[in-house]
Amino acid sequence: MALLFLRRSHDPDSVVGPLTPDQVWEASPSEDDCLSLRESGPFVPVGVGLNYDDRLREVMLEAFPNPRAYRYARKRLALYLCLVPILLWTLMDGQMLFAGRDGAMAALMMDVLSVVWVAVDLGRPVPRHPHLMAAAFGCASMRWIQFACMRCGDASGLWMLAFALLAAVGALWMLWAAPSPRAMADHIRAALAIPPPTVLPSRSTPGFFRTIVFSVSAAGLLPVILWLMRDQAWSLQMQLIVFAAFSLLVPYAGRVYVGREPPIHRDVWVGAFGGSVACFRSTPRVKVQALAKAAMVGITCLILSFSLVRGCQGGVEAVASAQQCVAAEPSALHRLLDEQRVETSTSVPSKEMKWLLLTGLMVPAAEELVYRGLVQHALRRRLKRRWAIGVSALLFGVAHVVVFPMSVYQTVLLGLSFGIAYERGGILASLWAHMLWNLWLSI
């Protein structure tokens, strides 16, 4: 059993421990007391740690069994059967790779990563990412439905529909039966008699209007830059200079326009980086831990991005295939998908190192700085988290109309994934997810 260390808020210089989870309960910690899995730290407040530290939440859950978690742990072995449709798609993508089909390597990489990620999470008594696993199962289900629709009623399509149903069962189980991390955190807080977080959006924040005006203006400037870049055929050097200047000057311009007084200055300057820069002022181990956590959150949201985009794409293509089976000629939806494929093939980043530097680093940095660090962070001051993520994702999708006019729904889904990464790990996590996605597109 893992041991914990407790640091009281009224005596921050002394550390109590090592303690078992039962002993922590007997100590009756307050919401301001801090816990850590190591005597040297880092220590986090109990409420914050239960929400965001997966390992700490799992250790504390050992002392406070939850009926829903117990039922899930008893039946989770059966969920391994739902991995079969994803594994079969991995084998099929491997065969397509050996056949020399375009895009098979990228699809195979994401399939393998999804299988490993889901299998590891299924091995835990309580899943850390139930919604990610639901998205992965749902993606596999949609892909099998698409494959069955392409058979136009052939007998082999029945097996494909069976695989689709099996994956759909896994998705529904993870959505409605699996215990969520937030519910488990609330369960532990109730056992410790710690009140739930009461952080509410502010209704009278000074300077909010100026902050929103600046954030939306910066968000609207990026599509203009992208349009000029494509219309005027800027050179690589010019694009690098423009995006680097944009990333450096926008926070400073916001600091000058909105004001230097807290909390406005914090929201535009420090808030633009999601507070992630603060980790670099700490000890080397804390720096490594912060970067590692951001990378893990980024990879998790990369899998979520692939599952959402590929699953929705599979659903749209399934409808188009079914329409083509009934009609004698391709439907309007089928022609739209053909235009989308042409659009995607002409906009895929080049594999040359100089272009990878632009599309894999500079562009994601500028976009994450604006849409997550400024827009989403500013909206969180007035709106709930889900609305802030949704609005910033919608602006992110609309901004890419100049590049991907036929794939707006995909860029909106990507914005949702990057917004979730920002909420879970700050700007470093969303930047990791965005960079990895752009680099994956170039494979």
C-alpha positions as CSV (number, residue, x, y, z in Angstrom):
1,M,0.0,0.0,0.0
2,A,1.3,3.5,-0.9
3,L,1.9,5.9,2.0
4,L,1.0,9.5,2.2
5,F,2.5,12.6,3.8
6,L,0.4,15.4,5.3
7,R,1.3,19.1,5.7
8,R,-1.0,21.2,7.8
9,S,-1.9,24.6,6.5
10,H,-1.3,26.2,9.9
11,D,2.2,24.7,10.1
12,P,3.6,24.5,6.6
13,D,7.2,23.7,7.7
14,S,6.4,20.4,9.3
15,V,5.4,17.2,7.5
16,V,3.3,14.4,9.2
17,G,3.9,10.9,7.9
18,P,4.2,8.4,6.4
19,L,0.5,7.7,6.8
20,T,-1.9,5.1,5.5
21,P,-5.1,6.4,3.9
22,D,-7.0,5.3,7.0
23,Q,-4.6,7.4,9.2
24,V,-5.2,10.3,6.9
25,W,-8.9,10.0,7.5
26,E,-8.3,9.8,11.3
27,A,-6.2,13.0,11.0
28,S,-9.3,14.9,9.6
29,P,-7.5,17.1,7.1
30,S,-9.1,20.3,6.0
31,E,-9.5,21.5,2.5
32,D,-6.4,23.8,2.9
33,D,-4.1,21.0,4.1
34,C,-1.8,19.5,1.6
35,L,-1.0,15.8,0.7
36,S,1.9,14.2,-1.2
37,L,3.0,10.7,-2.1
38,R,6.6,11.7,-1.2
39,E,8.0,13.4,1.8
40,S,9.9,15.9,-0.4
41,G,6.7,16.8,-2.2
42,P,5.3,18.4,-4.3
43,F,2.4,19.0,-1.9
44,V,-1.0,19.9,-3.2
45,P,-4.2,20.9,-1.4
46,V,-6.5,18.0,-0.7
47,G,-9.3,19.2,-2.9
48,V,-7.1,20.0,-5.9
49,G,-5.1,16.8,-5.5
50,L,-8.2,14.6,-5.5
51,N,-9.4,16.3,-8.8
52,Y,-6.2,16.3,-10.7
53,D,-3.7,13.8,-9.2
54,D,-4.8,10.4,-10.5
55,R,-2.4,8.4,-8.3
56,L,-3.3,10.3,-5.1
57,R,-7.0,9.7,-5.8
58,E,-6.4,6.0,-6.4
59,V,-4.5,5.7,-3.1
60,M,-7.2,7.4,-1.1
61,L,-9.9,5.3,-2.7
62,E,-8.4,2.2,-1.1
63,A,-9.6,3.4,2.3
64,F,-13.0,4.5,1.1
65,P,-14.5,1.8,-1.2
66,N,-17.2,3.0,-3.6
67,P,-20.0,0.7,-4.7
68,R,-19.9,1.9,-8.3
69,A,-16.2,1.4,-8.4
70,Y,-16.6,-2.1,-6.9
71,R,-19.2,-3.1,-9.5
72,Y,-16.9,-1.8,-12.3
73,A,-13.9,-3.7,-11.0
74,R,-15.8,-7.0,-10.9
75,K,-17.0,-6.7,-14.6
76,R,-14.1,-4.8,-16.2
77,L,-12.4,-8.0,-17.4
78,A,-15.4,-8.5,-19.7
79,L,-14.6,-5.2,-21.3
80,Y,-11.4,-6.6,-22.7
81,L,-13.6,-8.4,-25.2
82,C,-14.5,-4.9,-26.5
83,L,-10.9,-4.4,-27.4
84,V,-11.2,-7.1,-30.2
85,P,-12.7,-4.7,-32.8
86,I,-9.9,-2.2,-32.2
87,L,-7.3,-5.0,-32.4
88,L,-8.8,-6.2,-35.7
89,W,-8.6,-2.7,-37.1
90,T,-4.9,-2.6,-36.0
91,L,-4.3,-5.8,-38.0
92,M,-6.1,-4.5,-41.0
93,D,-4.1,-1.2,-41.0
94,G,-1.0,-3.3,-40.8
95,Q,-2.0,-5.2,-43.9
96,M,-2.8,-1.9,-45.7
97,L,0.7,-0.7,-44.7
98,F,2.3,-3.7,-46.3
99,A,0.1,-3.2,-49.4
100,G,1.5,0.4,-49.7
101,R,-1.7,2.3,-49.1
102,D,-1.3,6.0,-48.3
103,G,-2.0,6.9,-44.7
104,A,-1.7,3.4,-43.4
105,M,1.3,4.1,-41.3
106,A,-0.3,7.0,-39.5
107,A,-3.5,5.0,-38.9
108,L,-1.5,2.0,-37.6
109,M,0.4,4.2,-35.1
110,M,-2.8,5.7,-33.7
111,D,-4.5,2.2,-33.5
112,V,-1.5,0.8,-31.6
113,L,-1.4,3.8,-29.3
114,S,-5.2,3.5,-28.6
115,V,-5.0,-0.2,-27.9
116,V,-2.2,0.2,-25.4
117,W,-3.8,3.2,-23.7
118,V,-7.2,1.6,-23.3
119,A,-5.7,-1.8,-22.2
120,V,-3.6,0.0,-19.5
121,D,-6.6,1.9,-18.3
122,L,-8.7,-1.2,-18.2
123,G,-6.1,-2.8,-15.9
124,R,-6.8,-0.2,-13.2
125,P,-9.6,-0.8,-10.6
126,V,-10.9,2.7,-11.5
127,P,-10.3,4.1,-15.0
128,R,-8.5,7.4,-15.3
129,H,-9.9,8.3,-18.7
130,P,-13.3,6.7,-19.1
131,H,-14.4,9.3,-21.7
132,L,-11.3,8.7,-23.8
133,M,-12.0,4.9,-23.8
134,A,-15.6,5.6,-24.8
135,A,-14.3,7.7,-27.7
136,A,-11.9,4.9,-28.7
137,F,-14.6,2.2,-28.6
138,G,-17.0,4.5,-30.4
139,C,-14.5,5.2,-33.1
140,A,-13.9,1.5,-33.7
141,S,-17.7,1.0,-33.9
142,M,-18.2,3.7,-36.5
143,R,-15.3,2.4,-38.6
144,W,-16.8,-1.1,-38.6
145,I,-20.2,0.3,-39.5
146,Q,-18.6,2.2,-42.4
147,F,-16.9,-1.0,-43.6
148,A,-20.2,-2.9,-43.4
149,C,-22.0,-0.2,-45.4
150,M,-19.4,-0.5,-48.1
151,R,-20.4,-4.1,-48.6
152,C,-23.9,-3.1,-49.6
153,G,-25.7,-5.9,-47.8
154,D,-23.1,-8.6,-48.4
155,A,-23.1,-11.5,-45.9
156,S,-19.6,-10.6,-44.6
157,G,-21.2,-7.3,-43.5
158,L,-23.0,-9.1,-40.6
159,W,-19.7,-10.0,-39.0
160,M,-18.6,-6.3,-39.3
161,L,-21.9,-5.2,-37.7
162,A,-21.3,-7.6,-34.9
163,F,-17.8,-6.1,-34.2
164,A,-19.4,-2.6,-34.4
165,L,-22.0,-3.7,-31.8
166,L,-19.3,-5.1,-29.5
167,A,-17.4,-1.9,-29.7
168,A,-20.6,0.2,-29.1
169,V,-21.3,-1.8,-26.0
170,G,-17.8,-0.9,-24.7
171,A,-18.4,2.8,-25.4
172,L,-21.8,2.8,-23.7
173,W,-20.5,1.0,-20.7
174,M,-17.7,3.5,-20.2
175,L,-20.1,6.4,-20.6
176,W,-22.8,5.2,-18.2
177,A,-21.4,2.5,-15.9
178,A,-17.7,3.4,-15.4
179,P,-17.0,5.5,-12.3
180,S,-15.7,9.0,-13.4
181,P,-12.6,10.5,-11.7
182,R,-14.7,13.5,-10.6
183,A,-17.4,11.3,-8.9
184,M,-14.6,9.4,-7.1
185,A,-13.1,12.6,-5.9
186,D,-16.5,13.8,-4.6
187,H,-16.9,10.4,-2.8
188,I,-13.5,10.8,-1.0
189,R,-14.2,14.4,-0.1
190,A,-17.5,13.4,1.4
191,A,-15.8,10.7,3.5
192,L,-13.2,13.2,4.7
193,A,-16.0,15.8,5.4
194,I,-14.3,18.3,3.0
195,P,-16.8,20.6,1.2
196,P,-16.8,20.4,-2.6
197,P,-15.1,23.2,-4.5
198,T,-17.2,26.4,-4.6
199,V,-15.3,28.3,-7.3
200,L,-18.0,30.0,-9.4
201,P,-17.6,32.2,-12.5
202,S,-17.4,35.8,-11.5
203,R,-20.3,38.1,-12.5
204,S,-18.6,41.4,-11.7
205,T,-15.0,41.0,-12.8
206,P,-13.3,44.4,-13.5
207,G,-11.9,44.7,-17.0
208,F,-13.7,41.6,-18.3
209,F,-15.1,43.4,-21.4
210,R,-11.6,44.7,-22.4
211,T,-10.1,41.2,-21.9
212,I,-12.8,39.6,-24.1
213,V,-12.4,42.3,-26.8
214,F,-8.7,41.8,-26.9
215,S,-8.9,38.0,-26.9
216,V,-11.5,37.8,-29.7
217,S,-9.5,40.4,-31.7
218,A,-6.4,38.3,-31.4
219,A,-8.4,35.2,-32.4
220,G,-9.8,36.9,-35.4
221,L,-6.3,38.1,-36.5
222,L,-5.0,34.5,-36.9
223,P,-7.4,33.6,-39.8
224,V,-6.4,36.8,-41.6
225,I,-2.8,35.8,-41.3
226,L,-3.5,32.3,-42.6
227,W,-5.5,33.7,-45.5
228,L,-2.7,36.2,-46.4
229,M,-0.2,33.4,-46.1
230,R,-2.0,31.2,-48.6
231,D,-3.2,34.0,-50.9
232,Q,0.2,35.8,-51.2
233,A,2.3,32.6,-51.1
234,W,4.6,33.8,-48.4
235,S,8.0,32.2,-48.1
236,L,8.9,29.9,-45.2
237,Q,11.1,32.5,-43.6
238,M,8.4,35.1,-43.7
239,Q,5.9,32.7,-42.1
240,L,8.3,31.7,-39.3
241,I,9.0,35.4,-38.6
242,V,5.2,36.3,-38.5
243,F,4.2,33.4,-36.3
244,A,7.1,33.9,-33.9
245,A,6.3,37.7,-33.6
246,F,2.7,36.9,-33.1
247,S,3.4,34.5,-30.3
248,L,5.8,36.9,-28.5
249,L,3.9,40.2,-29.1
250,V,0.3,39.2,-28.4
251,P,0.7,38.7,-24.6
252,Y,2.7,41.9,-24.3
253,A,0.0,43.8,-26.4
254,G,-2.7,42.4,-24.1
255,R,-0.7,43.5,-21.1
256,V,-0.6,47.1,-22.4
257,Y,-4.2,47.2,-23.7
258,V,-6.0,45.6,-20.8
259,G,-3.9,46.8,-17.9
260,R,-1.2,45.8,-15.5
261,E,-3.3,45.6,-12.4
262,P,-4.4,42.1,-11.1
263,P,-6.4,40.1,-12.0
264,I,-6.5,41.5,-15.5
265,H,-2.7,41.4,-16.0
266,R,-2.6,37.8,-14.6
267,D,-5.3,36.6,-17.0
268,V,-3.7,38.1,-20.1
269,W,0.0,37.7,-19.3
270,V,0.4,34.7,-17.0
271,G,-3.0,33.3,-17.9
272,A,-1.9,33.1,-21.5
273,F,0.5,30.4,-20.5
274,G,-2.0,28.6,-18.3
275,G,0.2,29.1,-15.2
276,S,2.6,26.4,-16.7
277,V,5.5,28.7,-16.6
278,A,5.5,28.8,-12.8
279,C,6.8,25.2,-12.8
280,F,10.1,26.3,-14.2
281,R,10.8,28.3,-11.1
282,S,10.7,25.3,-8.9
283,T,13.2,22.4,-8.2
284,P,14.5,20.3,-11.2
285,R,12.4,17.3,-10.2
286,V,9.2,19.4,-10.1
287,K,10.1,20.7,-13.5
288,V,10.5,17.2,-14.9
289,Q,7.3,16.1,-13.3
290,A,5.4,19.1,-14.7
291,L,6.7,18.5,-18.2
292,A,6.0,14.7,-18.0
293,K,2.4,15.3,-16.8
294,A,1.9,17.8,-19.6
295,A,3.2,15.3,-22.1
296,M,1.0,12.5,-20.8
297,V,-2.1,14.8,-20.9
298,G,-1.1,15.8,-24.4
299,I,-0.8,12.2,-25.6
300,T,-4.1,11.3,-24.0
301,C,-5.9,14.2,-25.8
302,L,-4.1,13.2,-29.0
303,I,-5.8,9.8,-28.8
304,L,-9.1,11.6,-28.0
305,S,-8.6,13.8,-31.1
306,F,-8.0,10.9,-33.4
307,S,-11.0,8.9,-31.9
308,L,-13.4,11.9,-32.3
309,V,-12.3,12.9,-35.8
310,R,-11.9,9.4,-37.2
311,G,-15.1,8.2,-35.6
312,C,-17.2,11.1,-37.0
313,Q,-15.5,10.7,-40.4
314,G,-16.4,7.0,-40.3
315,G,-20.0,7.8,-39.5
316,V,-20.3,10.3,-42.4
317,E,-18.6,7.9,-44.8
318,A,-21.0,5.1,-43.7
319,V,-24.0,7.3,-44.6
320,A,-22.4,8.1,-47.9
321,S,-21.7,4.5,-48.7
322,A,-25.3,3.5,-47.8
323,Q,-26.7,6.2,-50.1
324,Q,-24.5,5.0,-52.9
325,C,-25.7,1.4,-52.4
326,V,-29.3,2.5,-52.9
327,A,-28.7,5.2,-55.6
328,A,-27.3,4.5,-59.0
329,E,-24.9,7.4,-58.9
330,P,-22.8,9.0,-56.1
331,S,-24.8,11.2,-53.7
332,A,-24.0,14.8,-52.9
333,L,-22.5,13.7,-49.6
334,H,-20.2,11.3,-51.4
335,R,-19.0,14.1,-53.7
336,L,-18.5,16.3,-50.7
337,L,-16.3,13.7,-49.1
338,D,-14.3,13.4,-52.4
339,E,-13.7,17.2,-52.2
340,Q,-12.7,16.9,-48.6
341,R,-10.1,14.2,-49.4
342,V,-8.6,16.4,-52.1
343,E,-8.6,19.4,-49.7
344,T,-6.8,17.4,-47.0
345,S,-4.2,15.9,-49.4
346,T,-3.3,19.4,-50.7
347,S,-3.1,20.9,-47.1
348,V,-1.0,18.1,-45.4
349,P,2.2,19.5,-44.0
350,S,5.4,18.8,-45.8
351,K,7.8,16.3,-44.3
352,E,10.8,18.6,-44.7
353,M,12.3,19.7,-41.4
354,K,11.9,23.4,-42.2
355,W,8.2,23.0,-42.8
356,L,7.8,20.7,-39.8
357,L,9.3,23.5,-37.7
358,L,6.5,25.8,-38.9
359,T,3.5,23.5,-38.8
360,G,4.7,21.4,-35.8
361,L,5.9,24.2,-33.5
362,M,5.3,27.8,-34.5
363,V,1.7,27.5,-35.7
364,P,0.5,25.4,-32.7
365,A,2.2,27.8,-30.3
366,A,0.5,30.8,-31.8
367,E,-2.9,29.1,-32.0
368,E,-2.8,27.6,-28.5
369,L,-1.7,31.0,-27.1
370,V,-4.8,32.7,-28.5
371,Y,-7.6,30.1,-28.5
372,R,-6.8,28.4,-25.2
373,G,-4.5,30.8,-23.3
374,L,-6.5,33.9,-24.0
375,V,-10.0,33.1,-25.3
376,Q,-10.8,30.0,-23.2
377,H,-9.0,31.4,-20.1
378,A,-11.0,34.7,-20.3
379,L,-14.3,33.0,-20.8
380,R,-13.7,30.8,-17.7
381,R,-14.1,34.0,-15.7
382,R,-17.8,34.3,-16.6
383,L,-18.8,30.9,-18.0
384,K,-18.7,27.3,-16.8
385,R,-15.8,25.1,-18.0
386,R,-17.8,23.2,-20.7
387,W,-19.1,26.5,-22.3
388,A,-15.6,28.0,-22.3
389,I,-14.2,24.9,-24.0
390,G,-17.1,24.9,-26.5
391,V,-16.9,28.6,-27.5
392,S,-13.1,28.5,-27.9
393,A,-13.4,25.3,-30.0
394,L,-16.0,26.9,-32.2
395,L,-13.8,29.9,-32.8
396,F,-10.9,27.6,-33.5
397,G,-12.9,25.7,-36.1
398,V,-14.2,28.8,-37.8
399,A,-10.7,30.2,-38.0
400,H,-9.6,27.2,-40.1
401,V,-12.3,27.7,-42.7
402,V,-9.6,29.4,-44.9
403,V,-7.5,26.2,-44.8
404,F,-10.0,23.4,-44.4
405,P,-13.4,24.7,-45.6
406,M,-14.8,21.2,-46.0
407,S,-13.6,19.9,-42.7
408,V,-14.9,22.5,-40.2
409,Y,-16.5,19.9,-38.0
410,Q,-13.2,18.1,-37.6
411,T,-11.4,21.3,-36.6
412,V,-14.1,22.0,-34.0
413,L,-13.6,18.5,-32.6
414,L,-9.9,19.1,-32.4
415,G,-10.6,22.4,-30.6
416,L,-12.6,20.5,-28.0
417,S,-9.7,18.0,-27.4
418,F,-7.2,20.8,-27.1
419,G,-9.5,22.7,-24.8
420,I,-9.8,19.6,-22.5
421,A,-6.0,19.3,-22.6
422,Y,-5.7,22.9,-21.5
423,E,-8.1,22.4,-18.6
424,R,-6.2,19.3,-17.5
425,G,-2.6,20.4,-17.8
426,G,-2.4,24.0,-18.9
427,I,-1.0,25.4,-22.1
428,L,1.9,23.0,-22.2
429,A,-0.5,20.0,-22.4
430,S,-2.6,21.6,-25.1
431,L,0.5,22.6,-27.0
432,W,1.8,19.0,-26.8
433,A,-1.5,17.7,-28.2
434,H,-1.6,20.2,-31.0
435,M,2.1,19.7,-32.0
436,L,1.7,15.9,-32.0
437,W,-1.5,16.1,-34.1
438,N,0.2,18.3,-36.7
439,L,3.3,16.1,-36.8
440,W,1.1,13.0,-37.1
441,L,-0.7,14.5,-40.1
442,S,2.7,14.8,-41.9
443,I,3.4,11.1,-41.6
